Amino acid sequence: MNSSVLLTTSWDDGSVEDLRLAEMIARHSLGGTFYIPRECIFGKRLSVEEIRELASIPGVEVGAHTISHANLRDLSVEEVRAELVEGKDWLQDILGEEVRAFCYPMGKFRRWMIREVAKAGYVAGRTTMNCRMDLKFNPLCMPTTVQVYPHSWSSQMRHALLERNLRATSILRRPWKAEDAPSKIVCDAVASSSVAQIHVWGHSWEVDNEGLWELLDQLLVRLAGEKFRVCTNGELASEVWRLKGVGEDSIAQSV
């Protein structure tokens, strides 16, 4: 594996376990993006002071995750715009810096929302599409490679078919035990000669609830041992826009 491969991680929902997870990532000299909604509905939420502490950890980017963590597909155009803009403004007021990355709650969105994400000033809009290792995607509907959760093979395949994710179905051609899923996909990615990016994602509250800290640490150790170009989601998006020949000041016009 060579240093041209991009490696990023991302973590959703803004629960207090994000701090432990961010410190683990930093110990391995890796990086990632933590997506925080204003109204956390999973476990204990990060306080304003803890959000600032999180953002100060090396390699960490803080991204927006709406105000209410609602399923955007259930909202009107005006409500979606408010979730996108107000979630961004709230975090920018806390951090005193621009927030460039956004994550769709539960990965749910409609195609028209992509333009609204761009108009709100984001360069990235992360989804929950898995098993992608290429750079041929729209950064405003950014896919991932693997979730840190033991999904069964059938669940992964069903998800890929529903999303018409043909690249994923080729990766998922051989079944595996559910508990082996994250390690299997990551190891296949590391071993592949055609991989261009690896994106590991999850929820810190879920890692804690399911007792997945050891599994996560093993994945991070495996990835840290490779010569990857570590980046945040925002930096990954910027690289893909550059490859597309699109300047960040003209993203909204390009979608």
N, C-alpha and C positions, 0 to 999 in steps of 0.2 A: 504494500500500500504506500502511496506517495503523498506528499504534502499538498497536492492539489485538491484532495478530497476535503470537503467542508463538513464540519461536525457541529451540530447545535442541539440544544435540549430546550424543552418548554414545559411549564408546570402551571396548572389552572386553578383558579378559584380563591386564592388569597387567604388560605387558612394559616394559622400560626405555625404549623409544622413546616411552612415554606422556609423559615429561617434555618432550621436544622438541615433541610435539603440543600439550600444554597451554600451553606458552609461545607457540606460534603462535596459538592461540585467544585468549590474553590480549592479544597484540599487536593483534588486530582488535577488542578490547573485546567479545568474545563469551564464552559460558559453556558449561559442559557437565558431564557426570557420567562418571567413570572407574570402571569396574566391575572389581574386583580379587579373584581367587580366592587362597586361601592358597598353593595349589600351582600355580604357573604352568607350563604345558606348551608355551608358544609363545615361543621365544627366551629371552633373559636376563630373569629376573624382577626386579621392583623390590625393593630392600632396604627394611627398616623405615624407615631414615632417608630414603630416596627417596620412600616413600609419604607421609611427613610433609611433605617438600618439595613434592610434588605437591599435597597438600591446601592448602598455603599460597599457591598461585598464585591470583590474583584470578579469580573466576568459576568456580572448580573445586569440584565436589562429588565425594566418594569414595563409591562404592556397593559393596555386597557382590555376590559372584559365586560363592558356595559355597566349600567347602573344597577339593574335588578337581576341580572343573570336569567332573564326571560328567554324563552324560545322565540327568536326573532320572527319566525314564520307565522307566529300567532298575532303579530303586531301590525298596525297600519304603517304607511310610509312615514308619517309624521312622528309616530312613536319610535320607529327604528332610528330615524335621524336624531331624535333626542337621546336615545341610548348611546349612540355612537359619539356624539359631540359632548354630551355632559359627562360621560364616563372618562373621556379624554381630558376634558377641562379639570375635572376633580383631581385626577392624578397629577396633572401639570402644576396645579396650585400647591399640592403637597411637595412635589419634587423640585419645583423651580426650574424645570427643563422640559424640552419637548418630548412627548410620548409618540413614538413612531409605529409601534406594532399593536395589532388588535387580534383577538381570538373570538370566534363566533361561539357563544354559549352552546355547549353540547355538540358543537360542530354543525349546527342547524342553520341553514340560510337558503335564500332564493337567489337566482342569478342576478336579479336587478339590484340586490343589496351590494354587490361588488362595487358598482359605481358609487354608491353612497359611502362605502368605506373609503374609497379614494377621495371623494369630495370632502370627507371629514378630516383629511390630512394625514392618513396613515399610508405607510409604504408596504405594510404586510398585513394580511388577514389570514390567520392560521385556521385550518380545518382539522377534522379528525380522520381524514383519509390516510390509511396506513400503507406500509410496504412499498413506499416510493423511495428510490435512491438516485434519481436523475435530477437534472436542473431544468427540464422542459415543462415548466408549470407557470401559471399566473401567480405572482407573489401575493395577490389579493385573495386567492383561495389556495394557500400554501398547504401542501400535503405533509405527512410525517412518514417515518419509517416504522417505528414500533412504539406501542404503549407499554409502560411498566405495569402490567397487570396480566395474570395468567389466563388470557382468553383461549377458548378451545379452538382447534383448527376449523371446525364447522362454523363457529361464530365469525372468525376472521374471513373465511371464504364467503359467507353470506353477506357480510358487510361490503366486501370487494365487489360482489356481483350487483348489489343494490346501487353502488356508486359507479358501476360500469368501469371499474378500475382494472383494466386488462393487464397492466404491468403487475399488479398484485396477484392476480390469479395464476400467473406463470411462476411467481415466487412461492405460492402456496400449494404447489402441485403435490407435495408429499405431506400426509397428515403427521401430527405429533401430539404428545401429551400436553395438556393445557399448561401445566407447570413449567414446561420447557419452552413455551412460545417466545417470550422476550429474548432469552439467550439464543435460541435457534435462529431467529431473524437477524439479530445483531451479528452473530458469528458468520452467517451467510453473507451479510453485507461486508464485513471485514475481509472475507475471503474472495469476494468478487472483484474481478479485474475491471469491470465496467461501472462500478459505483462512483457517483460524483458527489453525493452528499448523504449524510446519515443524520436523522432527526429523531431523537428519543424524547418521549413526552409522557406525562402522567399527572397525577394529583398527589400532593404531599399528604393530604388527609387520608387518601386511599392507601398509600404506601404504609401509613401508620396503622390504619384500621386492619389491614390485611397482613401485617407483619412482613412487609416486603423490603425492609431496609437492607438486609443482607443480600438479597437478590439484586437490588439496585446498586449496591456497592460493588458487587461482582461485575455488573455490566460496565460501571464507570471505570473500574480497574482495567477491564479488557480494552475499552476505548482509549483510555489514557496512555496505554502502551503503544499506540499507533501514532504515526507522524501525520496527524490531521491538522487542518487549519481550523482552529476553534473559533466559533462566532456566535453571536446572538441571532435571534430570528430576524431582527431588523437589519443586521449586517448581511445575513443570507439573502434577504429580499433585495437589498441594494445591489448585491452581486448579480442576481438574476436579472434585475432591471438593466444593469450595465450590459450584460450579455445580449439583452434584447435591443440595446441601443436606445433605451428610453431614459431620459433625464428625470430625476425625482420631482422637478418642478412641472413636469408635463404628464404625470401618471394619470391624473383624472381625465385628460384628453385622449389617452391611449386605450381606455377601456369602454 
